[in-house]
Amino acid sequence: MDWRKKVSLDENDSYQPNFDWIQKMNNAIFYIENCLDGEIDYGEAAKIAYCSVYHFQRFFSFIAEIPLSEYIRRRRLTVAAFELQNSNAKVIDIALKYGYESPEAFARAFKNLHGITPTEAKENGTQLKAYPCITFHISIKGDVEMNYRIEKKEAFEMFGVDTEVSTVDNQNFVSVPAFWEKCRADGSMDRIREAACIGDNVPLHAAMFNCTDISHSYLIGYFPPENGILKNFTVLTVPASTWAVFPTEELSITENAQQAAVMWKRIFNEWFATSGYELAPNVPEFELHHDKGNGKYVTEIYIPIIKQ
C-alpha cells in the first residue's frame, strides 16, 4: 500500500466546531469532586463530557499535564488532610472513606504526598500540601494558526523496535529522545533500514500505541517492504481509520523535534477542543518524518479520529 495515497472524505465529514467543551469538562470535574469519597465512574465522567472514556482520559492528561488517576489521588489526599485537621475522625475511617484498604496503605500514600504521616497531620500548625480542584477556561495566547488535513486510509503495517514510555510528569519528553539515541547507538536503526530496504539517510518514523493516560508503547520503525522477512522486530497492524494530520514547518532536525513536541500539546489543548472530533480508541498515533533536503525536515503527526 502506498501510504501517501489519499482517500477522499464523505460529504458528511464536514467540520463541526464544538464551542461548549469547557462547560462539559468542568461538569465532568464537578462530578469527580462530588465522588472523591466514593466510587468514581470514569464512564460517567466521560458521558458528562460527551466523549469516550479513552478520549476523556487522554484529553485530560494533555490539557491538565497530569494523568486523571494521579489527579484524583492527589485530590483525595488533599481532602483527607483537611478532614484530619478539622475533625475527630480516626485515621482508619478516613483511609477507608477515600479508597484505601488499610491505614498502612493510606499512611504511605499520604506521606509520599504531604511528607508527614496522617497522625502528624492532626497536630496544630502542621504544614501540608493542597492540590486545588482543576477548572478549565479559555486562554487567549495569540493568533497562531494550525495547518491540518483530514484523511482516510486503509489498514497497513509498520515494523520496528519498541519500548514502554511513562507520560507521568512529562517523562516521555525525556525518555523518547533517549530511546532514539539508544537505537542509533546499538544498531537498531541500521537493522530497520536494512529490513525496509531503504537508504542510510532515509528518516525513520515513530508510532505510539497501547496508549493510556499514564503510559504508551513507542515504536521506531518503517513500513515493511513487499515480501520482506521481519525477524526480531515488533510488527504493528493498524486498522483502516480516519486521521487528522498536522505537519510542522520545514526546519532543522533539532528545531523540528521541538516544534513537534509543541504541536502535540496544541492538538489536544486547542484543536480537539473545537474540532467536533475525538480521539479514536485502540488506534496507534504516528509521527512520519520527511527529509526535505538542505538539512530541513518535516514531521507529520497522524492522530486517529472519530466524530463526537
C-alpha positions in Angstrom: 0.0 0.0 0.0 1.2 3.5 -0.8 1.0 5.4 2.5 0.8 8.7 0.6 -2.4 7.6 -1.2 -5.3 9.8 0.0 -8.9 8.7 0.1 -11.5 11.5 -0.3 -13.8 12.2 2.6 -17.5 11.6 2.6 -19.7 14.7 2.1 -20.9 14.3 5.7 -17.4 14.6 7.1 -17.6 18.3 7.4 -16.0 20.5 10.1 -18.4 20.9 13.1 -17.0 23.0 15.8 -18.0 22.4 19.4 -17.6 25.5 21.5 -19.2 24.3 24.8 -16.4 21.8 25.6 -15.2 23.9 28.5 -18.5 23.6 30.3 -18.7 19.9 29.6 -15.2 19.3 31.0 -16.0 21.4 34.1 -19.2 19.5 34.6 -17.1 16.2 34.5 -14.7 17.6 37.1 -17.6 18.7 39.3 -18.9 15.1 39.1 -15.4 13.8 40.1 -15.2 16.2 43.0 -18.6 15.0 44.4 -17.4 11.4 44.3 -13.9 11.8 45.9 -15.2 10.0 49.0 -16.8 7.1 47.0 -16.5 5.3 43.7 -15.6 7.4 40.6 -17.0 6.0 37.4 -14.8 7.1 34.5 -17.6 6.1 32.1 -20.0 8.5 33.8 -17.4 11.3 33.8 -16.8 10.8 30.1 -20.5 10.7 29.5 -20.9 14.1 31.2 -18.1 15.4 29.0 -19.8 14.0 25.9 -16.9 11.8 24.8 -15.5 8.3 25.2 -13.6 7.2 28.3 -10.4 6.8 26.2 -10.6 10.3 24.8 -11.5 11.8 28.2 -8.5 10.3 29.9 -6.0 11.2 27.2 -7.5 14.7 26.7 -7.4 15.4 30.4 -3.8 14.3 30.8 -2.7 16.5 27.9 -4.5 19.7 29.0 -4.1 19.3 32.7 -0.5 17.9 32.3 -1.3 15.2 34.9 -2.9 11.8 34.5 -6.5 11.6 35.6 -5.8 8.8 38.0 -3.0 10.9 39.6 -5.2 14.0 39.8 -7.9 12.0 41.6 -5.3 10.5 44.0 -3.9 14.0 44.9 -7.4 15.5 45.3 -8.4 12.7 47.6 -5.3 13.0 49.8 -5.8 16.8 49.8 -9.4 16.5 51.1 -8.3 13.8 53.5 -5.8 16.1 55.0 -8.5 18.8 55.6 -10.6 16.2 57.4 -7.7 15.1 59.6 -7.1 18.6 60.7 -10.7 19.7 61.1 -12.4 16.6 62.6 -12.1 14.0 65.2 -12.4 11.2 62.7 -10.0 8.2 63.1 -7.2 7.7 60.6 -8.6 4.3 59.6 -12.1 5.7 58.9 -10.6 8.4 56.7 -8.4 5.9 54.9 -11.4 3.7 54.1 -13.5 6.7 53.1 -11.0 7.7 50.4 -10.5 4.3 48.9 -7.6 2.8 50.9 -7.9 -0.7 52.1 -5.7 -0.3 55.2 -4.3 2.5 57.4 -0.8 1.5 56.3 -1.5 2.0 52.6 -3.1 5.3 53.3 -0.2 6.4 55.5 2.3 5.5 52.7 0.4 7.5 50.1 -0.2 10.4 52.5 3.4 10.7 53.4 4.5 10.5 49.8 2.3 13.5 49.0 2.5 15.6 52.2 5.9 14.5 53.6 4.3 13.6 57.0 2.1 10.8 58.4 -1.7 11.2 58.9 -1.2 11.2 62.6 1.3 14.0 62.4 -1.2 15.9 60.2 -3.6 16.2 63.1 -1.2 18.3 65.1 -1.8 22.1 65.2 0.3 24.2 62.8 1.5 21.2 60.7 2.3 22.2 57.1 0.5 20.3 54.3 0.2 20.4 50.6 -3.1 21.2 48.9 -3.8 20.4 45.2 -6.8 22.5 44.2 -9.7 21.4 42.1 -9.0 21.9 38.4 -11.2 24.2 36.3 -11.0 24.7 32.6 -11.2 28.1 30.9 -10.3 29.8 27.6 -6.8 31.3 27.4 -6.0 33.7 24.7 -2.4 33.1 23.6 -2.3 34.7 20.3 -3.5 34.0 16.8 -1.2 31.1 15.8 -2.6 29.0 13.0 -2.5 25.2 12.9 -2.3 23.6 9.5 -4.0 20.2 9.2 -5.9 17.9 6.8 -8.3 15.0 7.3 -7.5 11.7 5.5 -9.0 8.2 5.4 -6.5 5.4 5.0 -6.8 1.6 4.5 -5.2 -0.8 7.0 -1.4 -1.0 6.9 1.5 -2.3 8.9 4.7 -0.8 10.5 7.6 -2.7 12.0 10.5 -1.8 14.2 11.7 -1.8 17.8 9.6 -0.6 20.7 9.7 0.4 24.4 7.3 1.3 27.2 7.1 5.0 28.0 5.6 6.7 31.0 3.8 10.0 30.4 3.6 10.9 34.1 5.2 14.3 34.8 6.1 14.5 31.1 8.7 11.8 31.5 8.1 10.9 27.8 9.7 14.1 26.6 13.0 12.8 28.2 12.7 9.0 27.6 11.6 9.2 24.0 14.7 11.2 22.8 16.8 8.8 24.9 15.3 5.8 23.2 16.2 7.3 19.8 19.8 7.7 20.9 19.9 4.1 22.2 18.5 2.7 18.9 21.1 4.8 17.0 23.9 3.6 19.2 23.1 -0.1 19.4 22.5 -0.5 15.6 18.7 -1.0 15.8 18.1 1.9 13.3 20.5 0.3 10.8 18.7 -3.0 11.1 15.4 -1.4 10.5 16.7 0.4 7.4 18.2 -2.8 6.1 15.0 -4.8 6.6 12.9 -2.0 5.0 15.3 -1.8 2.0 15.8 2.0 2.4 19.0 4.1 2.4 21.0 5.2 5.4 19.7 8.8 5.2 16.0 8.0 5.0 14.3 9.2 8.2 12.6 6.5 10.3 9.1 7.0 11.7 7.5 6.6 15.1 4.3 5.1 16.4 2.5 5.4 19.8 0.2 2.6 20.7 -1.4 0.9 23.8 -2.0 4.4 25.0 -3.4 5.1 28.4 -3.5 8.3 30.5 -0.2 7.3 32.2 1.9 5.5 29.5 2.1 4.2 26.0 4.3 1.9 23.8 6.6 3.7 21.5 7.9 2.2 18.3 10.7 3.4 16.0 10.4 1.9 12.6 9.2 2.0 9.0 6.7 0.4 6.6 7.6 -3.2 5.6 8.7 -3.9 2.0 6.7 -6.3 -0.1 7.6 -10.0 0.7 10.0 -8.7 3.4 11.2 -11.0 6.2 10.9 -9.2 9.5 12.7 -11.3 12.2 13.2 -9.9 15.7 11.0 -6.9 15.1 7.7 -5.7 16.5 5.1 -5.7 13.8 2.2 -3.2 14.4 -1.0 -3.7 12.5 -3.1 -0.5 12.0 -6.8 -0.7 11.1 -8.4 1.4 8.5 -9.0 4.8 10.1 -9.7 8.5 9.6 -6.8 10.7 10.5 -6.2 14.3 11.4 -2.7 15.1 10.0 -0.7 18.0 11.4 2.6 19.0 9.6 5.4 21.0 11.1 7.3 23.6 9.1 10.5 22.8 7.3 13.1 23.1 10.0 16.4 21.7 11.1 16.2 18.3 12.8 16.5 19.9 16.3 14.1 22.7 15.7 11.7 20.2 14.0 11.7 18.0 17.1 11.0 21.0 19.3 8.1 22.1 17.1 6.6 18.6 17.0 6.6 18.5 20.8 4.7 21.8 21.0 2.3 20.6 18.2 1.3 17.5 20.2 0.2 19.7 23.1 -1.6 22.1 20.8 -3.5 19.3 19.2 -5.1 18.3 22.5 -5.2 21.8 24.1 -6.6 23.7 21.1 -7.6 21.6 18.1 -9.7 18.9 19.7 -11.5 21.5 21.9 -13.5 22.9 19.0 -13.0 20.4 16.1 -16.1 18.2 16.6 -13.9 15.1 16.7 -12.4 12.9 19.5 -9.6 10.5 19.7 -10.3 7.1 18.2 -9.6 4.4 20.7 -7.2 1.5 20.2 -5.7 3.0 17.1 -2.0 4.0 17.0 -0.8 7.6 16.6 2.1 8.4 14.4 5.0 10.7 13.6 6.2 10.5 10.0 9.5 12.2 9.4 10.5 13.5 5.9 13.8 14.8 4.7 13.2 17.9 2.6 16.9 18.4 1.7 19.3 21.1 2.7 19.2 20.0 6.3 15.5 20.6 6.6 12.9 18.1 7.9 9.1 18.0 8.2 7.2 15.9 10.8 3.6 14.9 10.1 1.6 13.9 13.2 -1.2 11.5 12.5 -4.0 11.4 15.0 -6.8 8.8 14.6 -10.2 10.5 15.0 -13.9 9.8 15.1 -16.8 12.2 15.2 -18.2 13.1 18.5 
